[in-house]
Amino acid sequence: EPQNKVGPHLVGIFGRPAGSVEDFKYSDAIKESGITWNDETLSAFLADPRTYIKGNRMAYAGLKKDEDIANLLAYLKQESAS
C-alpha cells in the first residue's frame, strides 16, 4: 500500500482530485483548489507551486525547465501505473 511521507503518495495521481488522499493533512488551499491532476495541471504546479495554488505549504520552488517537467510526468505515469 502506498505510504504518505513529507507529501501524499503519488500512486494514481493522474485523474485524482487535489487534496484527496486519505490520512494526509493538506493545506486548505490544496483541498479547496478544485483541481484534478493531469498533464496540464501538474505541469503548471511543478513549474511554480506557490503561484499555481496560492497558500499551499509546498516548500519547493518548482522546476524551471520544460524538459525536466516532461521527464517527471513520464516517470510519474510509469510508476503510478503499477
N, C-alpha and C positions, 0 to 999 in steps of 0.2 A: 504494500500500500504506500502511496506517495507520502512523503513527510514534509511538513511545513518547517522552515528554518527561519532565517532572517526575513525571508519573504514567503509568500504562499507557494506551494508546489506548482510547477508549470505543466504537469501532465494534462493533456487535453485542453490546453489554453485556447486553441483556435475554436471560435464559436461560443466560448464561455463568457458570460457577463462579468464585467469587472467587479471585484469585491464579493464574489460568490463562493469562495472556497470555505467550507465549514472549518471551524476551530482556528481561524486566523483573524487577528484583530486588525482590521483595515482602518484607515483614516475615513472620516465621514466623506471627504472629497472623493475618494475612490468608490465607496459604497453608493454614493448618490450621483455618480457620473453618468449613468445610463449607457455606458459604453459596452459594446460587445467586442471582444478581441478578435481581430482578423489582420490580414497583411497591412491594410491601411492604418488602422488604429494603433497596432503595435509599432509600426514604423514611426509614426508621429510621436508616440510616447517614448520610444527608445532614443529618438533624436533629441528630445528636450522634455523630460518627465515633469519638471516643475512648471513649465508653461502649459503643456498639454492638459494636465489636470491640476489646476491651481489648488494649493492647500494640501497636496498629498505629502506623505512623510518620506518618500523615497530619497535616500541620501546618495544620489547618483546624478552626475551632471549630464549624462547622455552620451551617445555615440555620435561622432561628427561626420564619419564617412558613410555614404550610402552603401558602399560595398560591404562594410562591416555589419550594417543593419541587415542587408540581404543575406549575408552568411549566417547571422544569428537566427533569423527567421527560418532559414533552411534547416539549421540544426534543431530548432525547437519543433519544427514539423516532423522531422525524422524521429526525434526522441519521444515526442508525445503520441506518436502513432503506436508505440509498443505497449 
